[in-house]
């Protein structure tokens, strides 16, 4: 069975090397929708794959980190990166060009790792990330599956290469969430949400 939760976020970026002149030369933003699809062959004690309320915790924290933020490609011009960090309190630096496809892959890797480290409390079993869909506009989206997320032909994603600004981290309920994910530490899910 598959369940889906949709999160909204507003984000600014430049997508270097793309065909569209405006996209590759100018900072611009989108009103994104991120669909997180989870799957399992089991249901928990309440007859659910995974309580939607639990998705408002760590998964929402990850997606919300990109809201009203500027996403920077870590191989972009050094002066541009420094300037953007100087003028924006909310920024994320990622190891890939910030296209909808790469947002899907980044979200997949982060949420997949979070789920694999989550200690479930209500009989949830074998809950896995099925896919991520990122809608960049009302008519355009990218969908990422496991094979895409870890496909080095699309560029390798190392957690150590993702950086969140101090202001983003300061808003997290668990300020060490990303450090726990990177270190592979068990993350306790809430008993009630």
WOTABEL-V288622 format. One line per field, one symbol per residue. phi: phi as a letter, one per 30 degrees, with the letter a starting at -180 (. if undefined). burial: + if it has 9 or more other C-alpha atoms within 8 Angstrom, else -. A space follows every 10 residues. Layout:
phi->???
burial->???
This chain:
phi->.ccbbcbcac bcabcdiddd eddcbbdabb cdbcccccba cbcddcicda eeddddcddd eddddddhbc ccddcdeedd edddddcbdc bbcbdbedde ddeeddeddd dededdcdcd cbidbhdbdd abccddbdcb bbbcceddec dddcjdcced ccbcdedded dddcdceddd dddiddcddd dbb
burial->-++-+-++++ ++++++---- --+++----+ ++++++++++ --++----++ ---+++-+++ ++++++++++ ++++-+---- +--++--+++ ++++++++-+ ++++++++++ +++++-++-+ ---++-++++ +++++++--- ++++++-+++ +----++--- ++-++--++- -+--+-+--+ ++----+-+- ---
